[in-house]
C-alpha cells in the first residue's frame, strides 16, 4: 500500500483572480479539491511547504491526507502551475480518491545497471527516450518507478516497454512497444565502423578474385597440400570476409 503523506489546507470562501492574488500575498497558494462525485472545494496551502514537496519529487504520484480545517480529504495532486519567471508554485489541483479508486498517472523511468552495459563500456552514452510512462493502476499501489535494466545493451540498441516487467495490476496507456532507453555511439563511431566495413568489403573482393583465379600460394610446390592461396581456402577466406563486411554494414545502418 502506498504511503499516505499529510498536509494542511484552509478552505477559501472566495474564488476568482482577486482572491487568488490575496492568498499569494499572504504566503499561500490557492488550489481546488474535486472528484469522487462531490462538489469542488476551494482551498489554499502554505507556499513554502508546497514548494518543498513539489521539488522533492514524486509529488504527482503521492497520496495525501489533506486536513482542510479539521476535515480529512484523501487526495492525489493532479496538476500544479509555476510562475514562468520565478518557478514558484501559483496554483495546485487535488483529486479526491474514493475507496478502491483506479487512477491514471505518469510513472518515471529509472535506468539500472548502466555501468554494466557493454555499449557504455565501449564509450556509448545512455539516452533516456521516454522519461515517464502513463499507466492506470490502483491509487493504493502506485509504483515509484519503472525500472529498466540495460546491463546487456550494446551501442545502437534500445530497450522497449514490452521488454520490461511491470508491477502487478498496472495497465499501460498508449503504445506498449515504445522505446524507453537507447545507447548512443560515441563521437567518431560511425566513421570507424564505415572504415571497417570498407576494409572488410575490400578483403572479401580480393579473396573472391583469388578464389576464381585459383592462384597457388607463393612458393608452393605443384601437388602440395592446399594452402591459404588455393581455391578452397581462398573461397573460405572470401566467405569469412563477406560475413565481416555484412556485420559492419549492419552496424552502420543501425546507427
N, C-alpha and C positions, 0 to 999 in steps of 0.2 A: 504494500500500500504506500502511496506517495506521502511524503512528509508534509504536513499542513503547517504553514507559517502563519504568524499573526501580525495584524496591522490595525491601527486605529484610524477611524474616519469620523467625520462630522457631517450630519445632514445639512444640506443647503436649502433654505426656504425660497430663495430666488434663483431664477435661471437667466440666461442671456449674457451678452458680452460684458455689460457693465458690472454685473455681479461677479463674473469670472475674473475681470481685472481687479476688482476689490479683493478677492481671495488671494490673488497672486501678490498684491501689495502687502497683504498680511502674512506672507511667507507660506502660503498654502497653494495646493494645486487642485483645481476643480476637476471633477470626474462624474461618472454616472455608473450605476449598477442596473443591469437589465437582464431579462431572460427568465426561464423556468415558468412562463405563463403568469408572471406577476408584474405589477406596474413598475416602471423605472423609478429609481431614487437618485436625486442629485446629491452628490457628496463632495467633500474636499478632504485631502490628506496632507500631511506635513511634507513640505517641499524637500527638506534635507533627507528625510527618511526615504521618500520615493526615489530621489536621485541615487542614493546609495544602493537601493535594491535593484534599480534598473542596470546600473553599471557593474553590479556584482555578477551579472549574467543569469541566464535561465529564468528571467522574470516572466516571460510569456508562457512558460511551461510549468510554473509553480502554482500550487493550490494555496489559497489564503483564507483564513477565517477573519473576515473584516468586522471589527467591532464598531458599529455605527451607533454611537450614543447609547451603548449598552446592549443593543440588539445585534446578535451574531448573524453574519451572512457568509455562507460558504461560496467562494468565488474563484475565478481564474482571470488574470489580466488578459484582455483580448487585443488591446492596442494602446499606444501612448504617442503623444506628439512632443517633439522637442523644438525649442526655439531655433530657427535656422541659422542664427548668428552665434548664440551663446551655447547651444547644445544642452540647454536646461529643460526639464520637463514642464510643459504648459497645460497638458490635459491627459487624462487616463480613463480608460473604459474597463469595466469589470463585468464578467458574465456569471450569473448565478448558476450554481450546479445543484441539480436535484439528485435524488438517490439513484445510483446506477447510471449516471449520465455518461453518454459517449460524446466525445468532443473531437474536433478537427484541429490539430496542432502541427507546427513545424519542428521537427527534431533535428538538432545539429549533427553533422557528420564528423566523426572523430577517427583520425587515421592512427593505426597502431603498427608497431614493428617496422617502421620506415627504415631504421638503421640496418635491418637485416635484408632489405630488398637488394637483389643483385644489380638492378638498374641504378640504385642510389650509390652502391659501392663503386660503380663504374663512372660516377660523376653526374648521373642524372638528377633532376630536380623534381620533387613531389609537387604536383599541381592538383589542387582540390577543385574539381569542375563544379560539383554540386555541394554547396555548403550546408544545406538543410533539406530534409525530405518531409513532405506533407503527408500525414497519416491520420487515421481515425482510430481512436483507442479509448479505453475506459479512463475517466478522469482520475480514478484512484490508482492507475498503473501507467503513468506517462513515463516513457523511457528517458533517461538522462541524455543519451546519445545513441547514434547508430555507429557501431564500431566497425571499421573497415581494415582488415588485416592485409597488408601489402608485402608481407615477408617474402613472397615468391615472385614479385613483379619485376619484369625486365624493362629496359628502355623502350619507349614507344608502345608499351602495353598498358591496358586500362583495367580497372575493376568496376563492374556494373552492379546495380542494385540487386538484380536477380542472382548474383553470386554471393550475397551477404545473408547470413542467418539473422532474421529479425526477431525481436522479442515476441513471446506468445500473445495472441489476441490483438495484434497490431496489423491494420489493413492500410496498404499504400494507396494514396490518392494520385491518379495520373499514371504515367508510364512506369512499368516495373523493370524495364531494361535500361533505364537512364544511366549514363556514365557518372560515376562518383569521383574517381581518382585516376590520374594517369601519371606516368613518369616521363618527363620531358628530357630529350637528349641535351647534353652539354653543347656549348658553342664549338662549331667546327666538326661535330659528329657526322653530319650529313656528308660533308666533303670527304671525310676519311672513309666512310662507307662507299661513296661513289668511286673513289680511287681504288678501293679493294675490289669492287665489282668489275671495274675496267681491267684490272690486273688479272683477275680470275678468268674473265672472258677471253683475254689475250692468250692466257695459258691454255684454255680449252681449244682455241682455234689452232694454236701451234701443235698441240698434241694430236688433234684430229688430222691435221695436214701430214704429220709424221706417220700416223697410222695408215692413211691412204697410200702414202709413198712406199711404205714398207721398208724404210731406211734402217739398216742394222746399226747397232751401237758402234761407236768409234773403237777400232782395234779388235773387234770381234772376229774370230776365225770362221770360215764357212763351215756350217754344220754344227756350230757351237750352240749351247743351250740358250733359249730365249733370254734376252736382256731387256733393259729399260727401253732400248731403241727398236725392238721387234714389234711387228704389228699387234700381237696380242697384248703385250704390256703397254704399248702406246695407246691402244684403244681403252684400256683400263684407266690410264692416266687422263685421257680425254674425258672419260665419264666422270672421274672424280673432280676434274677441273670444272666441268659443266655444272655439277652439283654445287660447288663452291660459288660459282658465278650466280646461280639461281638464288642461293641463300642470301648473298649480299644484295642482290637486286630486290628481293622481298623485303629486306630491312629498310632499304631506301624508300620503297613505295609506301611503307607504313609510317614513315617519318612525317 
